[in-house]
Amino acid sequence: MSRLIRQGFLGENSDAVLAGLTVGFIGLGGGGSHMVQQAAHLGVGGYVLVDPDEIDLGNSNRLVSGTLADVTEKVAKVAIAERTIRSLQPRARVLTLKRTWQESTEDLKGCDVIMGAVDSVVARDQIEAFCRRFLIPYIDVGMDVVTLGKGAFLISGQVIASMPGEPCMRCCGFVTDEKLQEEAKLYGDAGGRPQVVWPNGVLASTAIGLMVQTFTPWHQRGTGFAHLVYDGNKGTVAPSPWVKQLAGMICPHHPEDQVGDPSFDVRRVLAERGEPERAVPVAEARHVDCDVALRPRVSRLWAWLRYLFGL
C-alpha cells in the first residue's frame, strides 16, 4: 500500500507532481520547521534548506523535531530539517545550506516555490524581489505578539502568497517604507520577538495548503495572490480586505521588464527605494545570472496558465 494513498483526491498523478517539486525553505526555526515536516509527510521530493543558525535553548520551544540533545550538541537547523525529511523520504533530494539566503541565491533560483519564515520586514521585501526576478512563487508566514495592556496580549500573524504577475506585499500594505525605515533604526539592536509553537503551526499548515493548491489540481483554481490574517485570540484565519480591493490589479512595484535582469543586485533595489544599505551587508549581497530566469520550470509555467485561464 502506498504511504500517500489517502491523499489521492489531490488529483491524478499528484504524487508524481509533489515528488518532482523542488521547494526552497528560508528560515527553519519556527514556522519553517513545521513547513518542512509537512512537506515531507506530503511526499515533496526536493528541498533547498537555508538557515545560518543552530538550535539553542531559546528556540527549542518552537523548532519542531528539535530535541534537547540537539541543543547540547548545537546542531544546525538545516541538519534537523534534513533529518526530519529523511525519516519520511529517504531518497529525497535535499540540499542543506547553513548560510544566509543572500549567499544561497544560485541554489534558490532552481526552486519551483520558496517558503519563507523570516524575522524581519526587510528580509521579506528582499526575498520577494528576488523571487519576482526569477518567476518563483513566494509564500511567506509570520507571527507577532503585541500587548493590549493590563497583562493581556494579542497573537497575530499572516500568510501571504506572492505570485509573479499578481499583487505583492507592498500592494497589500504589509511592506511599507515606514516599516522598513523603523526596522532599520533598530537594525542589530532589536531583541528576540515572542514566539510560541501553535501559531507557527497554524500559519505553516495554511501556507503548505496554498503551496499544494498551486501545483495540484484538487482545487478549481490556482492560488494567485493570497493574504490571510490570523487572529490567535479568536482562533480565526480569514482573508484580508486587501484581497478584494486588489483583484485584477497589475503590480507596479515589480515591473515585467525587470524579470531576469542579469545585473540584479539586492543593494541596487534598496538604493532605488532610498532604504539603508546596511540592511544587506555588502558581503552578503549577490549578483545573480539570468540563465535560469529564461528557463522557468514547466510545472511553474503550467501553474500560472492554470490560474489565468481557470483550467
C-alpha positions in Angstrom: 0.0 0.0 0.0 1.3 3.5 -0.9 2.1 5.7 2.1 0.2 8.5 0.3 -2.9 6.6 -0.7 -5.2 8.8 1.4 -4.3 12.0 -0.5 -5.3 10.7 -3.9 -8.0 13.4 -4.0 -5.3 15.9 -4.8 -5.6 14.7 -8.4 -4.3 12.3 -10.9 -0.5 12.0 -10.7 -0.4 14.3 -7.7 2.1 12.0 -6.0 4.4 12.4 -9.0 3.9 16.2 -9.2 4.8 16.6 -5.5 7.7 14.2 -5.8 9.0 16.3 -8.7 8.8 19.6 -6.9 11.8 21.4 -5.5 10.8 23.7 -2.6 13.1 26.2 -1.0 12.7 26.9 2.7 14.3 30.1 4.1 14.3 30.1 7.9 13.9 26.8 9.7 13.4 27.9 13.3 9.7 28.2 14.0 7.2 28.1 11.1 9.8 26.8 8.7 10.4 23.7 10.7 6.6 23.0 10.6 6.5 23.5 6.8 9.4 21.2 6.2 7.8 18.5 8.3 4.5 18.8 6.4 6.2 18.8 3.0 7.9 15.6 3.9 4.7 14.0 5.0 3.1 15.0 1.7 5.8 13.5 -0.4 7.6 16.6 -1.7 10.7 15.2 -3.4 13.2 18.2 -3.5 14.4 20.6 -0.8 16.7 23.5 -0.6 17.1 24.3 3.1 18.6 27.7 4.1 19.3 28.9 7.6 22.7 30.0 9.1 21.8 29.2 12.7 21.9 26.4 15.1 19.2 25.2 17.6 19.6 26.7 21.1 17.6 26.5 24.3 15.8 29.8 23.4 14.3 28.4 20.2 13.7 24.8 21.2 10.2 25.8 22.3 9.1 26.1 18.7 11.5 24.2 16.5 9.6 21.1 15.5 11.6 17.9 15.6 14.4 19.6 17.5 15.5 18.0 20.8 17.4 18.9 23.9 20.1 16.6 22.8 20.4 18.8 19.6 20.7 21.9 21.8 23.6 20.3 23.7 25.3 19.4 20.5 24.5 22.7 18.8 23.0 21.0 15.8 22.4 23.2 12.7 18.7 23.9 12.0 19.2 22.7 8.4 20.6 19.4 9.7 17.5 18.9 11.9 15.2 19.7 8.9 17.1 17.2 6.8 16.8 14.5 9.5 13.0 15.1 9.6 12.8 14.8 5.8 14.9 11.6 5.6 12.8 9.9 8.3 9.9 10.1 5.8 11.6 10.5 2.4 14.9 8.5 2.5 15.5 9.2 -1.2 14.5 12.9 -1.1 16.8 15.4 -2.9 18.0 17.6 -0.1 20.5 20.4 -0.2 21.4 21.9 3.2 22.9 25.4 3.2 24.0 26.7 6.6 24.3 30.3 5.5 22.2 33.3 4.7 19.7 33.3 1.8 21.7 36.0 0.1 24.6 33.6 -0.1 22.3 30.9 -1.4 20.7 32.6 -4.4 22.3 30.3 -7.0 20.7 27.3 -5.5 17.4 29.0 -4.7 17.0 30.0 -8.4 16.2 26.4 -9.3 13.2 26.1 -6.9 9.6 25.8 -8.0 8.4 27.7 -5.0 10.0 29.3 -2.0 8.6 29.2 1.5 9.8 31.9 3.9 9.7 32.1 7.7 12.0 35.1 8.4 12.0 37.6 11.2 12.0 41.0 9.5 10.1 43.1 7.0 13.3 43.9 5.3 14.1 40.3 4.7 10.6 39.6 3.3 10.9 42.6 0.9 14.3 41.4 -0.4 13.3 37.8 -0.8 10.1 38.8 -2.6 12.1 41.0 -5.0 14.4 38.1 -5.7 11.5 35.7 -6.4 9.8 38.1 -8.7 13.0 38.4 -10.8 13.0 34.7 -11.4 9.3 34.0 -11.6 9.3 32.0 -8.4 6.1 31.9 -6.2 6.9 33.1 -2.7 4.8 32.1 0.3 5.6 33.9 3.5 4.5 33.2 7.1 5.0 35.3 10.2 3.6 36.0 13.6 3.8 38.6 16.3 2.6 39.2 19.8 1.6 42.7 20.9 0.5 43.9 24.3 -3.1 45.1 24.9 -2.3 46.4 28.3 -3.2 45.1 31.8 -1.4 41.8 31.2 -3.3 40.9 28.0 -1.7 40.1 24.7 -2.8 39.7 21.1 -1.3 36.9 19.0 -1.5 37.7 15.3 0.1 36.6 12.1 -0.2 36.4 8.3 0.3 34.1 5.3 1.0 35.9 2.1 1.3 34.1 -1.3 3.2 36.4 -3.7 2.9 35.2 -7.3 4.6 36.6 -10.4 2.3 39.0 -12.1 0.0 39.3 -9.1 -0.1 41.9 -6.3 2.8 41.9 -3.9 3.4 42.6 -0.2 3.8 46.3 -1.0 0.5 46.3 -2.9 -1.4 44.9 0.2 0.3 47.3 2.6 2.2 44.7 4.5 5.6 46.1 3.4 5.8 49.9 3.6 8.6 52.4 3.5 7.7 53.4 7.0 8.0 49.9 8.4 11.3 49.4 6.6 12.7 52.7 8.0 11.5 51.9 11.5 13.1 48.5 11.4 16.3 49.9 10.0 16.6 52.2 13.1 16.7 49.0 15.3 18.9 47.0 12.9 21.3 44.9 15.0 19.7 46.1 18.3 16.2 44.5 18.3 15.7 41.7 20.8 14.1 38.4 20.2 10.4 38.5 19.4 7.9 36.5 21.3 7.3 33.1 19.7 5.3 30.1 20.6 4.7 26.8 18.7 1.0 26.7 18.0 0.5 29.9 15.9 3.5 28.8 13.8 1.8 25.5 13.3 -1.5 27.2 12.1 0.3 29.5 9.8 2.6 26.9 8.4 -0.3 24.5 7.7 -2.1 27.2 5.8 1.0 28.1 3.8 1.6 24.4 2.8 -2.1 24.2 1.8 -1.6 27.2 -0.6 1.6 25.6 -2.0 -0.2 22.3 -2.7 -3.2 24.1 -4.2 -0.8 25.9 -6.6 0.7 22.7 -8.0 -2.0 20.0 -7.8 -5.5 20.1 -9.4 -7.6 19.3 -6.3 -8.8 22.9 -6.2 -10.8 24.6 -9.0 -8.3 27.5 -9.4 -4.7 28.0 -8.7 -3.6 30.1 -5.7 -2.9 33.5 -7.2 -2.4 36.3 -4.7 -3.4 35.5 -1.1 -3.2 37.4 2.1 -4.6 35.6 5.1 -4.7 37.1 8.5 -4.5 35.1 11.7 -6.1 36.2 15.0 -4.8 33.9 17.7 -7.1 35.3 20.3 -10.2 34.5 18.3 -8.7 31.4 16.7 -9.5 32.5 13.1 -7.7 32.7 9.8 -9.5 35.0 7.3 -8.7 36.7 4.0 -7.5 40.3 4.4 -9.8 43.0 3.0 -7.0 43.8 0.6 -7.7 40.6 -1.4 -10.9 42.0 -3.0 -9.5 45.5 -3.3 -6.6 44.3 -5.3 -8.5 41.9 -7.6 -7.2 42.3 -11.2 -4.5 44.7 -10.2 -1.2 44.7 -12.0 1.6 45.1 -9.5 3.5 48.4 -10.1 6.4 47.5 -7.7 7.9 44.6 -9.8 7.6 45.6 -13.5 7.7 42.8 -16.1 10.8 44.4 -17.7 12.8 43.6 -14.5 12.3 39.8 -14.8 15.6 38.0 -15.3 17.7 41.2 -15.1 21.3 39.8 -15.3 22.7 42.6 -13.2 20.1 42.2 -10.4 21.6 43.1 -7.0 19.6 43.5 -3.8 21.7 46.5 -2.9 20.6 48.3 -6.0 16.9 47.8 -5.3 17.4 49.2 -1.8 19.3 52.2 -3.1 16.5 52.9 -5.6 14.0 52.8 -2.8 16.1 55.0 -0.6 16.5 52.3 2.1 19.5 51.9 4.3 22.2 49.8 2.6 23.3 48.4 5.9 20.1 46.2 5.8 22.0 43.9 3.4 25.7 43.7 4.3 27.9 44.1 1.2 29.5 40.7 1.8 26.1 39.1 1.6 24.7 40.8 -1.5 25.0 38.6 -4.5 24.6 39.1 -8.2 22.5 36.5 -10.0 22.6 35.4 -13.6 19.7 35.5 -16.0 20.1 32.0 -17.4 17.7 30.2 -15.0 15.2 33.1 -15.3 15.0 32.3 -19.1 14.3 28.6 -18.3 11.4 28.6 -15.8 10.3 25.1 -14.9 7.4 23.6 -16.8 5.5 22.9 -13.6 5.7 26.6 -12.6 4.5 27.8 -16.0 1.6 25.3 -16.0 0.5 26.6 -12.6 0.3 30.2 -14.0 -1.6 29.1 -17.1 -4.0 27.1 -14.9 -4.7 30.1 -12.7 -5.0 32.6 -15.6 -7.4 30.5 -17.7 -9.2 28.6 -14.9 -8.0 25.3 -16.2 
